Amino acid sequence: MALMEPLLRVVQGCFQALALSLLGSALRGETLFVGVLLLKQFGAYSAETAYTETELGQHIFTICKENESLRFNVSACMTWTTSEYSVANVPQERSQWKFHGLKYFMLLAQTVSFIIYFSVCGTLQIYYYINRRDRSGEWKCQPGKFLTPSKEVHEILIGSFNTFTANCSSAVLTCYLYNGGETMLYFNVSDYGWLYFIISLPLLFLYEEAAAYYLHRLMHRPFLYKHLHKWHHHYTIPTAFSATAFHPIEWWCFQTVHFLPAFVWPLHGLVFVTVLLYNYYYGLIDHSGVYIESVFPWQQPSLFHDYHHKYSSCNYGLNTRLFDTLHGTLRKIHVWRSSKSANSCDQPS
């Protein structure tokens, strides 16, 4: 039994990490996108096998027959054999295949995302905010303080809308990628070597950290804060639902920044997915309102970002205190107390 307890805690921790990572990807509509990247990475799928050769031949024949203005003519279509052509061999008309089956990607993206969204977020809400509400001193960053019911409804509505739009864009991107669309992502380490593979991971992490910090600081400029970012700061006592409760324009700004690297410089699929899920996981934890410490020395506890929601003009960083330290915007957090110690956990040191 003495050995089983630590093992059970490890299993429980792994399960929680997986659930929160899935929730983080679902909130931003990237569950299918991550899934397709993993399929491509582990060889379960390739662009050439997206459709059978027979389907491809029939599709090309139909296009040529119905529209003779295309560069291919009917007689040429009839002479093609399925053994000589694949999706990658079809010039110009190939673009029509990039979004083949888009409606199914849309339906699947919305269904999967919202099932994960409400099931995991709902579980967190029930476990902490309902069942343990009277014991908030044991787990909450701001004990005894909760959002009003109207703000809770507001964050769920705004977050759901942003998740819906993210699902739409993610379905398009996933469909494009699934059908052989071109990005700067690669899936064989030998393409750029192990050294580049290893170095690219911290470089991407640093890019995401810098981009998030400076875009966040920009959103605190008076005009942008008043018209955009203030929406997110309505939730001075954040919950997991607050993670996506942004003004839609700001939401798209951050989405663009996070996905830009996949189209700008070569990144291995596993490197991109790893950083993506890492940011999703801790982005959700940081907004949960639950005090959670990280096993990584560079990662700040959830109280770090909770301070930003409380005090507004500090702790802009995504995961680390690096850029806050460089620019003098760091507000140190007090060592969190147990339920038997200090009455508050939000007093700066």
C-alpha positions in Angstrom: 0.0 0.0 0.0 2.9 2.4 0.8 4.1 2.0 -2.8 0.7 2.2 -4.4 -0.2 5.6 -3.0 2.7 7.5 -4.8 1.9 5.5 -8.0 -1.7 6.5 -7.8 -0.8 10.1 -7.4 1.4 9.9 -10.5 -1.4 8.3 -12.5 -3.9 10.9 -11.2 -1.5 13.7 -12.1 -1.0 12.4 -15.6 -4.7 12.0 -16.1 -5.3 15.5 -14.9 -2.6 16.9 -17.2 -4.1 15.1 -20.2 -7.6 16.3 -19.4 -6.6 19.9 -19.0 -4.4 19.8 -22.1 -7.4 18.4 -24.1 -9.6 21.1 -22.5 -7.1 23.8 -23.4 -7.0 22.7 -27.0 -10.8 22.4 -27.1 -11.2 25.9 -25.8 -9.2 27.2 -28.7 -10.6 24.8 -31.3 -7.4 23.0 -32.0 -8.3 19.5 -30.9 -8.6 18.2 -34.5 -5.6 20.1 -35.6 -3.4 18.6 -32.9 -4.8 15.1 -33.8 -4.0 15.5 -37.5 -0.4 16.6 -36.6 0.1 13.6 -34.5 -1.3 11.3 -37.2 1.1 12.8 -39.7 4.0 12.6 -37.2 3.6 8.9 -36.4 3.0 7.9 -40.0 -0.7 6.9 -39.7 -1.6 9.4 -42.4 0.1 11.1 -45.4 -1.3 13.5 -48.0 -0.9 10.9 -50.7 -3.3 8.5 -48.9 -5.9 11.1 -48.0 -8.0 9.8 -50.9 -7.9 6.6 -52.8 -6.5 6.7 -56.3 -9.8 5.7 -57.8 -11.6 8.6 -56.1 -8.9 10.9 -57.4 -9.3 9.6 -61.0 -13.0 10.0 -60.8 -12.8 13.5 -59.4 -10.4 14.6 -62.1 -12.5 13.1 -64.8 -15.6 14.9 -63.5 -13.8 18.2 -63.4 -12.6 17.9 -66.9 -16.0 16.7 -68.2 -18.0 19.5 -66.6 -15.6 22.4 -67.3 -13.6 22.2 -70.5 -12.1 25.6 -69.8 -9.7 23.9 -67.4 -6.3 23.1 -68.7 -7.1 19.4 -68.9 -9.4 18.0 -71.5 -11.7 14.9 -71.4 -9.5 12.8 -73.6 -6.5 13.5 -71.4 -8.5 12.5 -68.3 -9.6 9.2 -69.8 -6.0 8.2 -70.5 -4.8 8.8 -67.0 -4.3 5.7 -64.9 -4.6 5.6 -61.2 -1.1 4.2 -60.8 0.5 7.3 -62.3 -1.2 10.1 -60.4 -1.8 11.1 -56.8 -3.1 14.3 -55.1 0.4 15.8 -55.3 0.5 15.3 -59.1 -2.5 17.4 -60.0 -1.5 21.0 -60.9 -3.9 23.9 -60.3 -7.0 21.7 -59.8 -5.2 20.3 -56.7 -6.3 23.3 -54.8 -9.9 22.1 -54.9 -8.8 19.1 -52.9 -7.3 21.1 -50.1 -10.8 21.7 -48.5 -12.4 18.4 -49.5 -14.8 17.3 -46.7 -14.6 20.6 -44.9 -18.2 20.3 -43.7 -17.3 17.1 -41.8 -14.3 18.8 -40.3 -16.5 21.7 -39.2 -19.1 19.3 -37.6 -16.5 17.2 -35.9 -14.5 20.2 -34.6 -17.6 21.8 -33.0 -18.9 18.6 -31.5 -15.6 17.4 -30.0 -14.6 20.8 -28.8 -17.8 21.7 -27.0 -18.2 18.2 -25.4 -14.7 18.6 -23.9 -15.2 22.2 -23.1 -18.4 21.8 -21.0 -17.5 18.4 -19.6 -14.0 19.3 -18.2 -14.9 22.9 -17.3 -18.1 21.7 -15.8 -16.2 19.1 -13.7 -13.8 21.7 -12.4 -16.7 24.1 -11.6 -18.6 21.4 -9.7 -15.6 20.0 -7.9 -14.2 23.3 -6.7 -16.8 26.1 -7.0 -19.8 24.2 -5.9 -18.8 21.2 -3.7 -15.8 23.0 -2.0 -17.1 26.6 -2.1 -17.3 26.8 1.7 -13.6 25.6 1.9 -12.1 28.0 -0.6 -9.3 28.8 1.8 -7.9 25.3 1.0 -7.6 25.8 -2.7 -8.5 29.2 -4.0 -6.1 32.0 -5.0 -8.6 34.6 -3.7 -10.4 32.8 -0.9 -13.9 33.7 -0.2 -14.2 35.8 -3.5 -16.2 34.6 -6.4 -17.6 36.1 -9.6 -21.2 37.2 -9.6 -23.7 34.9 -11.4 -24.1 37.4 -14.2 -20.4 37.6 -14.8 -20.2 33.8 -14.8 -22.9 33.6 -17.5 -21.2 36.4 -19.4 -17.8 34.6 -19.5 -19.4 31.4 -20.6 -21.3 33.1 -23.4 -18.3 35.1 -24.7 -16.0 32.1 -24.3 -18.4 29.8 -26.1 -18.6 32.3 -29.0 -14.8 32.5 -29.3 -14.5 28.8 -29.1 -17.1 28.5 -31.9 -15.2 30.9 -34.2 -11.9 29.2 -33.3 -13.4 25.8 -34.2 -14.4 27.2 -37.6 -10.9 28.5 -38.4 -9.3 25.4 -37.0 -11.5 23.1 -39.1 -10.4 25.0 -42.2 -6.8 24.8 -41.2 -7.0 21.1 -40.2 -8.8 20.2 -43.4 -6.2 22.0 -45.4 -3.4 20.3 -43.6 -5.1 16.9 -43.8 -5.4 17.2 -47.5 -1.8 18.0 -48.1 -1.8 21.7 -47.6 1.6 23.4 -47.3 3.0 24.7 -44.0 6.5 25.0 -42.7 6.0 22.0 -40.4 8.1 18.9 -41.1 7.9 15.4 -39.6 11.2 13.8 -40.2 14.0 14.9 -37.8 16.6 14.1 -40.5 15.3 16.9 -42.6 17.1 19.5 -40.4 19.0 17.3 -38.0 18.8 16.6 -34.2 20.6 19.8 -33.2 18.0 22.0 -34.9 15.2 19.8 -33.5 16.5 20.3 -29.9 17.2 24.0 -30.3 13.9 24.8 -31.9 11.9 23.8 -28.8 13.3 26.5 -26.5 13.3 29.0 -29.3 9.7 28.4 -30.1 8.9 28.6 -26.4 10.8 31.9 -26.1 9.0 33.3 -29.2 5.6 32.5 -27.7 6.6 34.0 -24.4 7.8 37.2 -26.0 4.9 37.5 -28.4 2.4 37.0 -25.7 4.1 39.5 -23.3 4.4 42.3 -25.8 0.9 41.8 -27.3 -0.5 41.7 -23.8 1.3 45.0 -23.0 0.0 46.5 -26.2 -3.5 45.6 -25.2 -3.1 47.6 -22.0 -2.6 50.8 -24.0 -5.5 53.1 -23.1 -7.4 52.9 -26.4 -7.0 49.1 -26.8 -7.7 48.4 -23.2 -10.9 50.5 -23.2 -12.3 48.9 -26.4 -10.8 45.4 -26.3 -8.9 44.1 -23.4 -11.2 45.4 -20.7 -13.6 42.7 -21.6 -11.2 40.1 -20.2 -10.5 42.1 -17.1 -14.2 42.1 -16.1 -13.2 38.9 -14.4 -11.0 40.0 -11.6 -11.6 36.6 -10.0 -11.1 34.3 -12.9 -12.4 30.8 -13.5 -11.5 28.2 -16.1 -14.2 29.7 -18.3 -12.3 33.0 -18.3 -9.5 31.5 -20.4 -11.4 32.2 -23.6 -13.5 35.2 -22.5 -11.9 37.9 -24.6 -13.1 40.5 -27.1 -13.3 38.5 -30.4 -10.8 40.8 -32.1 -8.3 40.4 -29.3 -8.9 36.7 -29.3 -8.0 36.5 -33.0 -4.9 38.6 -32.4 -3.6 36.0 -29.9 -4.7 33.1 -32.1 -2.7 34.5 -35.0 0.4 35.1 -33.0 0.4 31.5 -31.6 -0.1 29.9 -35.1 2.2 32.2 -37.1 5.4 30.1 -36.6 3.8 27.1 -38.4 3.8 29.1 -41.6 7.0 31.2 -41.1 9.9 28.9 -40.2 10.6 25.2 -40.2 9.3 23.5 -37.1 9.1 19.8 -36.3 5.5 18.7 -35.8 6.2 17.4 -32.3 8.0 20.6 -31.3 5.0 22.7 -32.4 2.4 20.4 -30.7 4.5 20.2 -27.5 4.7 24.0 -27.0 1.0 24.4 -28.1 -0.3 21.9 -25.5 2.1 23.3 -22.8 0.7 26.8 -23.3 -2.9 25.5 -23.4 -2.4 23.5 -20.2 -0.9 26.4 -18.2 -3.1 29.0 -19.8 -6.1 27.1 -18.4 -4.5 26.6 -15.0 -3.6 30.3 -14.8 -7.3 31.2 -15.2 -8.8 28.5 -13.0 -8.6 30.5 -9.8 -7.2 27.4 -8.2 -3.8 27.6 -6.6 -1.5 25.2 -8.4 2.3 25.1 -8.5 4.3 23.8 -11.4 7.0 21.1 -11.4 9.0 23.2 -13.8 11.3 25.8 -12.2 10.6 28.4 -14.9 6.9 28.1 -14.7 5.1 30.4 -12.3 2.3 29.2 -10.0 -1.3 30.0 -11.0 -1.2 32.9 -8.5 1.2 34.8 -10.8 -1.5 35.4 -13.4 -4.2 35.7 -10.9 -2.4 38.7 -9.6 -2.6 40.3 -13.1 -6.4 39.9 -13.0 -6.5 41.5 -9.5 -4.0 44.3 -9.9 -4.1 44.7 -13.8 -0.8 46.5 -14.4 1.6 43.7 -13.5 2.6 40.1 -14.4 1.9 40.3 -18.1 4.0 37.2 -18.9 2.5 34.0 -20.3 4.5 31.3 -18.4 7.6 32.9 -16.9 8.6 36.1 -15.2 11.4 36.8 -17.7 10.0 39.7 -19.6 8.2 41.2 -16.5 11.6 41.2 -14.8 13.3 42.9 -17.8 10.6 45.6 -18.1 9.9 46.2 -14.4 6.3 45.0 -14.5 6.8 42.0 -12.1 4.7 41.9 -8.9 6.1 39.2 -6.6 3.6 36.8 -5.1 3.4 35.9 -1.5 4.2 32.3 -0.5 0.8 30.7 -0.5 -0.6 29.7 2.8 -2.4 26.5 3.9 -5.9 26.7 5.2 -4.5 26.9 8.7 -2.2 29.9 8.2 -2.7 33.4 6.9 -6.2 34.6 6.0 -5.2 35.9 2.6 -2.9 34.8 -0.2 -3.0 37.8 -2.4 -0.8 40.3 -0.5 2.4 41.1 -2.4 5.7 40.6 -0.8 
